[in-house]
């Protein structure tokens, strides 16, 4: 494995984050703080508790997941799209580096950014509500697994997109709505039975549920199911990326 190449790409991508610190870190943290003000104060004053947890604390895992999903997709998609846009992707493809190493570097950098942001948001949440993490190891597992999986999805979107507009379509019209409808701000048990069944087709439900369980020991679906679904999504994304490089889909044209 070409560790020097992986390190070079990884450090380059991470350096881009520090150059755009306001957009990459500050803006998502401020947005999350506003969610706490609006949902925690306005709605929290009407909903005292959800499953024995104060509403302000209940929405913390959902808010972290909301930022983690959107930022993972955004970071990875822009990271691979810009080399395509500028034409430097051909230099990368002709270099003595395998597609595994390219994916590890780009996805690793995007996931690292998202995890750092998620931890900052978690620390910010602690300023608003008292936090208790019942299973810190599993919290870390779900955090890393989600960041890597959706960074892979963003990598796929970045290869697929042939314009800046397409980079925004999936996060704006798919990821964000699925996150809002995936139990980020409510328990799916609060929904009518028919809608509970429909919600189970939303993959984000399993991620939010598993992540929330690591905090409070309560979940909308079983933790084992959440973990299996996350792993299945990860494997599917890996297979799609492998197919894209094997066929040169939108990479060699």
C-alpha positions in Angstrom: 0.0 0.0 0.0 1.3 3.4 -1.0 1.1 5.2 2.4 3.0 8.3 1.1 0.3 8.9 -1.6 -2.5 8.4 0.9 -0.9 10.7 3.4 -0.3 13.4 0.7 -4.0 13.4 -0.5 -5.3 13.2 3.1 -3.2 16.2 4.3 -4.1 18.2 1.2 -7.8 17.6 1.8 -7.5 18.4 5.5 -5.6 21.6 4.7 -8.5 22.7 2.6 -10.7 22.6 5.6 -8.5 24.9 7.6 -8.4 27.3 4.7 -12.2 27.5 4.7 -12.7 27.3 8.5 -15.7 29.6 8.5 -17.7 27.5 6.1 -16.4 24.1 7.2 -16.7 24.4 11.0 -18.2 27.7 12.2 -21.3 27.8 10.0 -22.5 24.2 10.9 -21.9 24.9 14.6 -23.9 28.1 14.5 -26.7 26.4 12.6 -26.9 23.7 15.2 -27.0 26.3 18.0 -30.0 27.8 16.3 -31.7 24.4 16.2 -31.3 24.2 19.9 -32.7 27.7 20.4 -35.7 27.0 18.1 -36.5 23.4 18.9 -35.1 23.3 22.5 -36.9 26.4 23.6 -40.0 26.7 21.5 -40.9 23.1 21.2 -39.2 21.9 24.3 -41.4 24.2 26.4 -44.4 22.2 25.1 -42.8 18.7 25.2 -41.3 18.1 28.6 -39.9 14.6 28.0 -39.6 11.9 25.3 -39.2 8.4 26.7 -38.1 9.8 30.0 -35.5 12.1 28.5 -35.9 15.9 28.4 -36.7 17.1 24.9 -33.6 19.3 24.7 -31.3 16.3 25.5 -33.4 14.0 23.3 -32.7 15.9 20.1 -28.9 16.1 20.6 -28.1 12.8 18.9 -30.4 13.7 16.0 -28.8 17.1 15.6 -25.3 15.5 15.6 -26.5 13.0 13.0 -28.0 15.7 10.9 -24.7 17.6 10.7 -22.7 14.4 10.3 -24.7 13.1 7.4 -24.9 16.4 5.4 -21.2 17.3 6.1 -19.9 13.8 5.2 -21.7 13.9 1.9 -20.7 17.5 1.2 -17.0 17.1 2.1 -16.5 13.9 0.1 -18.5 15.0 -3.0 -16.7 18.3 -3.3 -13.3 16.7 -2.5 -13.4 14.4 -5.5 -15.4 16.7 -7.8 -12.9 19.5 -7.9 -10.1 17.3 -9.3 -12.6 16.3 -12.0 -13.6 19.9 -12.6 -10.0 21.1 -12.9 -8.7 18.1 -14.8 -6.2 17.0 -12.2 -8.1 13.7 -11.7 -6.2 12.4 -14.8 -2.9 12.9 -13.1 -4.2 11.1 -10.1 -5.5 8.2 -12.1 -2.2 7.8 -14.0 -0.1 7.9 -10.8 1.2 4.6 -9.3 -1.7 4.5 -6.8 -4.6 2.1 -6.7 -8.3 3.1 -6.4 -8.3 1.7 -2.9 -5.7 4.2 -1.8 -7.5 7.0 -3.6 -10.7 6.1 -1.8 -9.0 5.7 1.6 -7.4 9.1 1.3 -10.4 11.1 0.1 -13.0 9.3 2.2 -10.7 9.3 5.2 -10.3 13.0 5.0 -14.0 13.7 4.6 -14.9 11.4 7.5 -12.2 13.0 9.7 -13.7 16.4 9.1 -17.2 15.2 9.8 -16.2 13.4 13.0 -14.3 16.5 14.3 -17.4 18.6 13.5 -19.7 16.1 15.2 -17.6 16.2 18.4 -17.6 20.0 18.3 -21.3 20.1 18.0 -21.6 17.5 20.8 -19.5 19.8 23.0 -21.6 22.8 21.9 -24.8 20.9 22.9 -23.3 20.4 26.4 -23.6 24.2 26.8 -27.3 24.0 26.3 -28.4 20.8 28.0 -26.9 18.3 30.4 -25.5 15.3 28.4 -25.1 11.7 29.5 -23.4 9.1 27.2 -24.3 5.7 28.5 -22.3 3.7 26.0 -19.3 5.9 24.8 -17.7 3.1 22.9 -20.8 2.4 20.8 -21.3 6.1 20.4 -17.9 6.3 18.8 -18.6 3.2 16.6 -21.8 4.7 15.3 -20.2 8.1 14.8 -17.3 6.7 12.8 -19.4 4.2 10.9 -21.9 6.8 9.8 -19.2 9.3 8.8 -17.3 6.7 6.7 -20.5 5.4 5.1 -21.9 8.8 4.1 -18.5 10.0 3.0 -18.5 7.0 0.6 -21.9 8.1 -0.6 -20.6 11.6 -1.1 -17.6 10.2 -3.0 -20.1 8.4 -5.3 -22.1 11.6 -5.8 -18.9 13.6 -6.6 -18.0 11.1 -9.3 -21.5 11.0 -10.7 -22.1 14.8 -10.8 -21.1 16.7 -13.9 -22.0 20.1 -12.5 -22.1 22.0 -9.3 -25.9 21.9 -9.3 -25.9 18.1 -9.1 -23.6 18.2 -6.1 -26.4 20.0 -4.2 -29.4 17.9 -5.4 -28.9 14.8 -3.4 -28.0 16.4 -0.1 -30.7 19.0 -0.4 -33.5 16.9 -1.8 -32.7 13.5 -0.4 -30.3 13.4 2.6 -31.8 16.4 4.6 -35.4 15.3 4.2 -34.6 11.7 5.2 -32.8 13.0 8.3 -35.6 15.2 9.3 -38.1 12.3 8.8 -35.8 9.8 10.4 -36.6 10.5 14.0 -34.0 13.2 14.6 -36.4 15.4 16.5 -39.0 12.9 17.6 -39.4 9.2 18.5 -41.1 7.2 15.7 -43.3 5.6 18.4 -45.1 9.0 18.5 -46.3 8.4 15.0 -49.5 6.4 14.0 -48.8 2.7 13.4 -49.1 3.0 9.6 -46.5 5.8 9.5 -44.2 3.9 11.8 -44.1 1.1 9.2 -43.4 3.6 6.4 -40.6 5.2 8.5 -38.8 1.9 8.8 -38.0 2.1 5.1 -35.9 5.2 5.9 -32.3 4.1 6.4 -31.5 7.2 8.5 -33.9 5.9 11.2 -31.5 3.1 12.0 -28.5 5.4 12.3 -30.3 7.9 14.5 -31.8 5.2 16.6 -28.5 3.4 17.2 -26.7 6.7 18.0 -29.4 7.8 20.4 -29.3 4.4 22.2 -25.6 5.0 22.9 -26.6 8.1 24.8 -29.7 7.1 26.7 -30.0 3.3 26.3 -33.3 3.7 24.4 -33.9 3.1 20.7 -36.8 3.1 18.3 -35.4 -0.1 16.7 -33.0 -2.8 18.0 -29.4 -1.8 18.2 -28.4 -5.0 16.3 -30.7 -4.1 13.5 -29.3 -0.5 13.4 -25.7 -1.9 13.2 -26.5 -4.4 10.5 -28.3 -1.8 8.4 -25.4 0.6 8.7 -22.9 -2.2 7.6 -25.1 -3.2 4.7 -25.2 0.5 3.5 -21.4 0.7 3.9 -20.8 -2.5 1.8 -23.2 -1.3 -0.9 -21.4 2.0 -1.2 -18.0 0.3 -1.3 -19.2 -2.0 -4.1 -20.6 1.0 -6.1 -17.2 2.8 -5.8 -15.3 -0.3 -6.9 -17.6 -0.6 -9.9 -17.1 3.1 -10.8 -13.3 2.7 -10.8 -13.4 -0.7 -12.5 -15.5 0.7 -15.4 -14.1 4.2 -15.4 -17.6 5.6 -15.0 -17.3 9.4 -15.5 -13.6 9.2 -14.7 -11.9 8.3 -18.0 -14.1 10.3 -20.3 
